[in-house]
Amino acid sequence: MGEPWETSDLLREVYSAGLLGNLPVLFLLWTPHLEDYVEPGKTKITTLSNGLKIASETSPFDMLNDRVVDTFTDSINDVSVLVLNQNPAASVGLYVDCGSLYESPLSSGASHLLEKMAFKSTTNRSHFRVVREVEAVGANIGASASREQMGYTFDVLRTYVPQMIELLVDSVRNPAFLDWEVNEEIRKVKEEIGEQANNPQRLLMEAVHSAGYSGALAMPLLATESALNRLNAPILEEFVAENYTAPRMVLAASGVEHEELLSVAEPLLSDLPSVPRSEEPSSTYVGGDFRRQGESGVAHVAIAFEVPGGWKKEKEAIILTVLQYRRCLWEEVGHSQLGDLERECTQGFSSDFVEKAVDLAVTELIALASQGQGLICLPCFLFPFVNSDTCQIKYGLPTMAVSQIQLDRAKESTKSAVLMNLESRMIASEDIGRQILTYGERKPLEQFLKEVDAITLNDISKFSQKIISSPLTMASYGDVMNVPSYESVSSKFHAK
């Protein structure tokens, strides 16, 4: 069988010491049995002298380091079998409190382009070398941009975490921004813009921000063609120098011992400039209407309201999460009205078809405001998508009226979904990084579960009244001639 697969230092030591004789070796991975109750992993946070935070969480499995559980010889196949206890994966991300929110008219589109420029050439590595190093250890790398945060991540076997952290930090701190690479990514982004009509949901998400806000949040996350024509390497360099500072960064990891993470990362990050955190640019929610004519016969409509404070208001953020995760209840109620619209669609497209679909959304949203009578899945935005050609009515977040029993089921669904998501190292690492950027700490999971249990129908009603009392934002794309006017839809929500 030859040289064994080198998964850890332990494997190499056992094999090279000849502890299994001259027989070929077969390695088996063994997952140990844990007790019925295992104390959740704790998030450890260290703040460096320059203000950068390094955080990690390990699970009970991570504490069971690589060790030989058993060995035996298969005399029939002439193979030594080594049974190994191992939990080899780790996920690490470097998160930055920076996004389109911090762009100026000159640097508009920089966040979008920086996402595309992630893991390109640095002052120490060519892009070719970056790719070869990542492939050599079987790592997965990625980058994401939003209005308020940037994220650079990797997943890899724990054995290779130190070298991947060095590569990650080098990619974020020392981008070369070679002209030919920047121009190539600008070309790709322009092609992406040209295909925007194929992704109406993304277009509408941009539209509700530009129409609903004045100030920083109205800045486009997706670069416009005019912005791309202005962007170049010096502008990107200046944007990174201004915003990628130590107090606005968090290095987060799942599946890595904190002391090990600290020993590797601190020398690489401790010399980052400690520039005082700048004040977040201001934004004002004003509401508004966006319409763009597109393909005839198809209309895509988004109705949006403000959630003041967003995720920074903890209780309301948790109510929002429950509303997002109650989709399992969709099967038992709410079909009849949609069914009527679907039947009308199959009988032929009528001029008031879209108006009826919007009317349905309005009616259900208003019903939410009655004291303790209903539950609606309304985060910041409700998306009714109407496609008259394929006879489909799609609600990205369907609405319904439910009882206390159904609310309890919605809360259980929320807890189940969150707990299952956090079993993923990638999601756990991202959750650590983004929570610390948002709150300055990672909220205990037990606290979240208790606050979910405490939500009442009255909380839902008050939260809903608060939302629909704000000005309406409406965005539509496609056959907008059949979409009701902004004034007519707004009047349904704000009628005296």
N, C-alpha and C positions, 0 to 999 in steps of 0.2 A: 504493500500500500504506500510505502515511501514516507517522506516527511509529513508529519501531521499538520493540520490547519492551525496556524498560530493565532489563537484567540486571546492569549494573555501570557504574562510572564510566568505564571504558574505552569501552564502547559509546556512551555519551553524548558523550564527547570526539571519537570518530571521526566520529560522525554530524554533530555540530554544527560541526566543522571543515570539513565539506564535502569530506572526502577521497575520497568515492565519487561526487562530482558530484551532480546533481539526480535521479538515478535512485532509484526505490524500492529498499529494501534488504531482503535476505533473510539472516538469520543462521543459520549452521550451527555446531553444537558439535562439536568434534573431540577425541577422546581419544587422547593420544599413546601410542606403543609404548614399553614399559619393557623393561629388560634382563631376562634369565631370572632373575637373582638381584637382589633389591632389599633393601637393609638395612631392617629393620623400623623403624617410627617409634619415637621415644623419648618417654617420658612425662616432662615437666618439671613440677616442683612448687616453688611458692614459698609460704613460710609468712609471713603478715603479722605485724606486731608484736603483734597481739592474739591470735594463735594460729590464726586461720582459714587454711586451706590452699586455694590456687588451683592447679589442675593441668590440663594439656592434653597432647594428643598429635596430631601431624600425620603424615599418610601421605606417601609420595613424590608422590602426585598433588597433594596440597595445596601442595607446593613449586612446582608449575608454575602460577604465577599467571596471571590472565587476560591473554592476549596475542593479537594478530592473527597467525594462522599464514599466511593467504593471502587474496587478494581476486581476484575475476575478474568479468567482466560476461557475463551471459547475454543475448546480442543478440536472440535469438528472442523471449524473454519480456520483454525490456527491464527486467531486474532486475540490480542489483549484488549479488553474493554475498560475504559476509564470513564467513570460516571462523575460528572462535574456539575457542581452547583454554581450557576452563573446568571447574572442579570446584566447584560453587557451594554445596553443602549443608554445614550445621554442626549439631551437637547439643550442647546445654549443659544441665547439671543442677546443682541445689543440693541437697546431701544432708546430712541432720542425724542425728546419733547420738541418736535419740530415737524412742520408740514406746510400745506398751502396757506394756513392761517397766518404764517409769518412771512409770506412773500410780499414783495412790493410790486408795483406795476412793471418795474424793470426786470425783476426776477420771477415774474408770474410763469408758472409751469415748471419751476426748478425741481419741486418735490417729485413730480411725475417723471421727469427725466432722470433724477437721481436714483429712483427705483430701478429704472432700466440700466443705469450705469453701475449698479452694484456688482461687486466681484469682477470688475474689469481690471485693466492694468493699474498697478500701484507704482510708487517710486522705488519699490524693492522687488517687484515681480511683474513679469509680463502676464497678459491675460492667458496666454497659452500655459504658462507655469501654474497659474492659479487653478486652471481646469485640470491639469495633470495631477497636482497635489490632492485635489478634492477626489478625483477618480481613484487615485492610488489607495485611499483609505475607505472608499465606498461611502462617502458622506453625501448628504443631501443639503443643498444650500438654497436660500431664498431671501427675498426682500419684499417689503410692502410699504406703501405710502398712504397716509390718510390726511385729513385736514389738520390733525393735531399731533400725530405721532408718526415716526419712521421706525421700521423694524428690520434688522438684519439677522438671519438665523441659520443654524446648521444642526443636523442630526447625525450622529456618528457613534461607533462603538467607543465605550469609555476609554479603551486603551489609547485612542488617538485624540482625546479631548485637548491635551496641552498644545499639540501642533495646530489643531484646528482653531483654537482660541487665538493663537498668534496670527494665523491667516485672517481670521475674522477682524481682529483689531487693525491689522495692516490695511485691509480693504476699506474699512470705515475711516481710519485716520489719515491714510496716505494715498488717496486716489490720484492718479497721474492726470486724468482728464485729457488724454491725448486727442488732438484735434480730429483725427480720422475716426476714433471710436465715438466721440461725441457726435460727429456728423452722421455716422452710421445709425446711432440710436435715434437721432432726430428724424432721420428718414423713416425708420420703423414706426415711430410714434405718429408721424403724418399718415402712414398707411392705416394705422389703427383708428385715427380720427375719421378717415375716409370710410371705414366700415362701421361707424357708430350707428348708422341707421339699422344695422342688424342686431343692435343691443338696446332696444328702447328703454329697458329698465334702468340701465346705467345712465342713459341720456336724461331720463326724468329725475334721477337722483341728483344730478348736477343742476337741473333746471329748478328744482324746489329750493335749492340753496341760493342760487343767483336771484330768484324771484322773491324768496321769503326773507332774505336778510339784506341789510346794508352794512358795510364795514368788512372786517376780515373774513367772516364766514361766507361772504358772497364771492370771495375769490375762487376761481375754478380749480378743482383738484386735477382734472384732466386738462392737459395743456392745449391751448388753442393754436391754430396754425400761425396766427400773427405773433403769438408769444414765442413759438418755436423758432421763428425767423430772427428773433432778437437774441435768443439764448446762445451762449458759447462757453468755452472752458473758463475764461476769467470770471464770468458771472457765477458759474457753479462753484468755483473756488472761493469766491467772496461769500456766497450764501453758506457754504459749509463752515468757513472760518468764523462767521458771526453766530451760527446756531448750534454747531456741534461742539459744545463746551461741556466741561465735566459736570457741573451741577444739573445739567439737563439730560444726563445719560444714566442708564441702568443696564448692568450686565446681569442677566438672569439665567439660571440653569436649573434643570430638573434631572436627577439621576447622578449628580456629582457631589461628592463630599465638600462641604463649605471650605474647610481649610485647604483642601487640594485646589479648589477653584481660586481661592484667594492667593495662594502661593504662585500660581501661574499668571493670573490676570493683573495683580497689583503692580508688578514691575512694568507692565505694558501700558498701564493707564494712569499711573500716579503722576505723570508729568504733563497731563492734559491741562490747558489753561483753566484756572479757576475764576472765570468771569461771572460776576453776579447775574443771577437769573433775571432776564428782562421781563417787563410787564407784558402780560398777554394782550395782544391787540384787541381793541374793542369791536363788538358787533351788536347790532340792534335788530331784533325781529320786527318786521313790518308787514309781512304777508304780501301776496301779489299773485299775478297770473302770468303764465308762460304758455305760448302756443306755437307750434311749428307744424306746418303742413307737410304731410308725407304721403305714404301709399294710400290710395283711395280705398275705402271700404273697411279699413282697419283703424281703430282708435285706441290709444293707450293713455290712460288718465291716472294721475297721482293727486291725492288730496292729502294735505299736510297741515299740521298744527304744531305750535311750539310746545316743547317740554322744558319749562324754565329750569335752569341749573343742570340739565342733562344728567349724566352719571354721577356728578359731584354731590347731588342730593340723594343720600343713601337710601332712604326709605322709598322715595319715588322711583329710584333706579331699580329697586327690587320688585316693586309693583309692576314696573315695565317689563322686567324679566319674566314674571309669572304670565303676563299677557302674551308674551311672545311664545311661551312654551305650552300653551293650552291647545295645541292643534289636535291632540288625540280626541277631543270632544267634538270635533267637526263632523264626525260621522253620524252622530245621532240627532242633530238639530240643524235647522237653517237651510235645508235643501229645497223646500217648497217654492220659495220666492225665486231662487236661482233657476229652479226647474221651469217656472213659467217663462222666464226670459229665454232659456235654452229652447223651449218649444216654439216660441215666437221666432227665434233665429232659424230654426229648421223650416219654418213656414215661409221664410223670405225676410230679407233685411228691411226693416222699416226705418223711416226717417227719425223716429224718436227712440230708437233702440238704445243708443248710447245714453240718452237722457234718462231712460228708465234704469239703466245700470247705475248711473251716478245717483239717481234718486234713492235706489236701494241702499247704497252706502250711506247716504245722508240720513235716511230714516233710522238705520240701525245705530249710527253714531249718536243721534239725538236720543234714542231710547236708552242709551247708556247712562244719560244724565239723570234719569229718574232714580229716586233715592233707593239704593240697595236692590234694584230689580234686575240688574243684568251684568254680564261680563263681556268685554270686547277685547279683541287682540289688537290693540292700537299702541305701537311704540311711537316713534316720532312721525311715522308716515303710514297711511293706509293706501294700498295699491290695488285698485280695481282694473284689471286688464280685460279689455273687451275685444274679441276677434270675431267679427261677423262672417268672415269668409270660411273659417273652419268650424263655425258654430260652437265656440267655446266661450265660457265666462270664467275668468280665473281671478281669484282673490289671493294675492300673495299672503294676506293675513285676514282670513275670513272672520266674520263677526257673528255673535249670537247672544241670546239671553239664556242664562243658566241659573240653576238653583244653588243652594249652599252645598249640596252634595257634589255637584259638578265643579264648584269652585275648589272644594277640597281635593277633588281628583286632579284639577289643574295644578294645584300646589304640589301634589305628589309627583306629577309629571315633570314639573320644574326641577324638583330636587333630584329626581332620577336622571334627567338629562344632564344637569350640571355635574353630578357625581361621575356619570359615565364619561363625559367629556374630559374631566380632569384625570381620568386613567391614562389618557394620552400624554406622553412626556412633552410633545410639541405644544399641546394646548396648555399644559400646566406651566411650562416655561414662559409662554406668552402671557398667561394670566398673571404670573408673578411680575414680569416686567411692566406691563401696562397698568396694573393696580398701583405699583409703587410710583410710576409717573403721575398717575391721577390723584392718589390719596396720600402719597408719601410713605405708605406702608401697604402690606398685604393683609386685607381683612381676614380674620379667622373663618374657616369654612363653617364651623359650628354656629357662629354668629349669624351667618347668612341663612342657614337652615332654620334657625329659630325665628328670624324675621319673616321668612316665607310663611311659616306656620301661623304667624300673628296677623297676616293680612285678612281683612274682612270685606264683605260686599260693600260696606259703607266706605271703606278706603278706596275701593274701585270706583264707586260712584263719585266721590269727591275729586279724585284724580281726573276722572273723565270730564267732569264739569269744568275743572280748571283748564284742561286742554282745549275744549271746544269753545271756551270763552275768548281764546286768543284769535287774532285775525286769521282768516283762511289763506292758505297758499295752495294754488292749483296749477298743475302743469299737464299739458296734453301734447301728444305727438301723433301724427297720422291724419286721419280724416277729421280734422278739427271743426269743420263746418257743422257737424252734427253734435258737437259737445256743447252742453248748456253754458250760458254766459257765467262769468265769475260772479256777477251780482246776484243772479238767480240762485246759484248754489250757496253763496254766502248768506243770503237772506234766510235760507232754511235753517241754518245753524243759529243765527243771531236774531231771529224773529222775537219780537217782544211778547 
